[in-house]
């Protein structure tokens, strides 16, 4: 069976992010994949305006798309991306997280929330997997949110991340070519992607380094102290990326591990069911606000104070 694999990079032409992505894609091509690749720098992607038009309509069970879809290239890319079996993303890290080019593209994906669109029958379900590559000039210390910020962009379009690479200490243009092991690891990612695609959907799994990250569910390296959620659910410690909940435990050997508790995956953002719980939150918080005339009236009255207030600008 021939699989469709797409590469999307947010890095400079012929530099580290693009090179490593191409290496991974070449491995996919060698295994018979039909490969497509784009560099986001070649396209016009407008930033999200924060109009909330997409979520307003979602809270009412409607699909309105994005108000910017006819003004830039986002929809053109998404129409192709959502038809793929696997998508590999790469992005440079300039300061802790993935670059703004990637973030701008990613934050426009809310109107493509697949779990919602599938629920209302707008699209059919498709199982997709993804690989992520982040590259920067320093060690993880200055890339601590790089892969995690990229992971956070995978949920809305139902991409199951099965492999990730953090390329470190390559600040120079194409400097990654001096790290043979890093280039080989990118090639291995492509092989891992193809191997995973051959598995039955229910058996597709994490293909990267087994001990990568704190979280055994999504392999992110970011944990936060838990707090009571909108519906009262509470975990002492949460994975910042997938939302898994549990506690920190120390092994007999003195190593600390993140232990996911029995109900810790109730709102796992890597699953359709987990994201559907967030849609319930949107329906209650946003839908409840816009459907309450008294609240709307009160906000409108109080807003006048801030509309009239101005300050010196630049």
N, C-alpha and C positions, 0 to 999 in steps of 0.2 A: 504494500500500500504506500502511495506517495503522500507525504505530509507537507503542509504549507508552513513555512517558518519565516518569520519577519524579524528584521533587526531595526531598532530605532535608537539612534544615538543623539546626544545633546552636546557632543564635544566638538573640538576644532577639527577641521579637515586634516586627514593624514597625521593625526596625533594620537595620543595614548588611548583614549576612549574608543575612537573609531577603529584603530588598529586591532585592539583586543576583541572588539565586536566582530570585525571581519574574520579574525582567526577562528572564533567560535562558529561563525556562519559557514566558513569553509569546511569545517568538520561535519556540519549538518548536510552540506551539499555533497560531500563525499559519501554520505550514507543514503543519498537519493532524495533528499528534501528539495522541494521547490522553494527557492529562497528569494525574498524581497528585502531590500534595505533602504532606509531613508535617513538623512541627517536633518534634524529639526531646524537647523540653521538655514535650510533651503526653503522654508515655508513660513507663511505669515500666521502666527498664532497669537491671537489677542488674549490679554489676561481676563480672567473672570471678573465681571463687574459687581458681583455680590448682589444681583437683583433678586435672587431667590425665586425667580420665575419657575425654574424646574422643580424645586422642592415644594413650592406652593401647590403646583398642579399634582405632584405626587401625593401630597396630603389629601387631595380630593380624588385620588384614583385616576388621574389623567396623565398622558404623556404629551408634553408641550415642546420637548427638545430644548435646545439652547437658543436664546435670542441672537447669538452671534454666529450661528451656523452658516448663514448666508453671507457673512462679512469676512470670513477668513478660511483657512485650510483645515481646520480641526475636523470637521465632519468628513471631508474627503479622506483623511488619514484613518479616522475611526472606522469608516465603512470597510476599508481593507483590513485593518488590524483585527476587527472582531470576527473576520472570516478565517483567521489563521488557527492552526493547531497549536503553535507555540510562538511566543514573542520573546526576543532577547533585547534587553535595554542596557544602554551604557551611558554613563554621565561622569563628568569630572567633578571633583570636590574642590571648591575654592576656600570655603570656610565652614567646616563641620558637616555640612549637608550637601546634597546634590545641587548642582548649579541652577540658576533661575530659569534657564531655558527649559530644563526638564520640569521644574516645578510649575511653570506657567502652563505647559502642555497638560500636566497631570491634573491640575486643579480645575480644568475645564471638563473633566470626565464625569462629574456628578450627574449631569443630565443623561448619561449613558448607563446609569445604575442597572446592571443586568438583572439582579434579583427582582427589582421592581418591574422592569419591562417584561420579564418572563411571567410575573404574577398576573399582569393585566393582558397577557397574550400578544404584546407588541412584537416580541421576538421569540424564537425558539431557543431552548437551552443548548449551549455548546461547551464542551469541556476543553479548557485551554490550560497550557502550562507556560511558565516563564522562567527566564534566567536573568539575573541582575549583575551588572559589572559597575563598580564605582572605582575611580582612580584619582589619586591625589599626590601631592608632593611630600607629605609627611606620613607618619605612622597612624595607627588607628586613633591616637590621641587627638589629632586634628581632623579626623574623618568619622568622629564618633556617632554622627547621625546620618551618614551618607547612605549606606544600604538601607537603614531604617526608614529614611524619608522616601526612598524609592519603593520599598515594600508597601508603605502606606498608600501608594498610588495604584496598587494592584487589585485592591478589594472591589472597587466599583465595577470593574470590567471582568471580574471573576477569573483572575489569573492565579493559578496555583504555582507559587514559587517553589521550584525543585532544586535550584542551585544558585549560589551567589559567590562572587569574587570581590575582594577588596584589594586593589592594586595600590601599593604604598611606595613612597620615596621615589616618585617619578615626576618631578616638577617640570622637566624640560620637554620640549616638543619631540614626540616619538621616542622618548627616553626608555620606554618600556621594552624596546627592542634589544636593550642591553641585559634584560632579565629573562634569560631563556626559560627559567622555571615558570615565570608568570605567563609568557606566551604559550607554553605547553599547557598550563592550567586553563587558559582560555579555550584551547583546542579541546581539552578534556570536557569542558562545559558543553560544547557542541555535541560531543559524543554522549554525554549524560542526557542531554535533552532528547536525542534520538532514541536512546535506550528506554527512557521513560515513556515516550510516545508509543512504543511497541507494547507496553504493558496494558492489561485491561484497565479501564478508567478507575475502578475501585481499588486497584493495586498500585496506582501511581503514588510515588513517595519522594521524600527528600533524597537527592542524589549527591549532595555536596558532602563536605567534611562533617562527620557525625557529631563531633564535639564543638561545632561552631555556635557561638552565642550562648546566652543565658537560657533562652526559652527553648524547651524541647519540642514545642509545637511549631513555631515558625522560624526558629534559629536566629532571632534578632538578639542584639546584645544590649537591650535597653529595658530596664525595669523601673517602675515607679511605685510609690506608696499608694495603696488603694484608698478610695473614698466611696461613700455611699452614692450609688448611681441613681438615675432618675426614678427607677421603680423600686428602690430600696435595697437592691442587691449590693453586697459588700464583700470584697476580698482584701486581706491584709496587704498583699503585694500583687501588682498586675503587670503583665507584659505590655509595654508601651505601644507595641505594634499590633499584635493580634487580639489583645484584650484578655488573654488567658489569666485566670486568677488562682492564687495559691499562697504559699509561704516560702520563706528561705529556711533551709535546713542544712545542718552541718554533718558531713559524713564522719565515720570513724577515723578517716585519714585527715580530717581537718578541713576538707574542701567544702565550700558553700555551694549549694545547688538550689535551683528554683523548682519547687515541687508543686505541680498543678493539683489542686484539690479535686474531689470527686465531681462537683458541679462546676468546675473551673472553666469549662468550655461552653457554657450556656450562650455566651455572646461572642464566640470565636469569629472574628471578622474575616477569617479565611474561608468560611463556609457560607453558603446561601442562607441557611437557617439562621446563622449568627447575625448576618447583615439584615435579615428580615426583622430582627428584634430592634435594630436601629430605626428601621422604617416605622415601627410602632411608636418609637420616641418622637420621630418627626411629626407623625400624625397627631400625637397628643400635644406636643409643645408648640409647634408651628401652626398646625391645623386648628388647635384649640384657641390660639391667639387670633387668627384671622377670622374665625367664625364667631367671635365674641364681640358684638357691637359696642358694649359698654367699655371693654378694654381698648378697643380701637379709638373710641371717642376720647377717652382719658389720655391716651398717648398723643393724639392729635392736639389736644389742648396744651399739654405740657411741652410739646415740641416747639411751640411758638417762641418760648424763651430762648431756645438755642438757635432758632432760625434768625432771630433779630440780633443776636450777639455776634460781633465781628472783632477781629484782631488785626494788627498790622501783619502784612504778609511779605513775601520776598519778591 
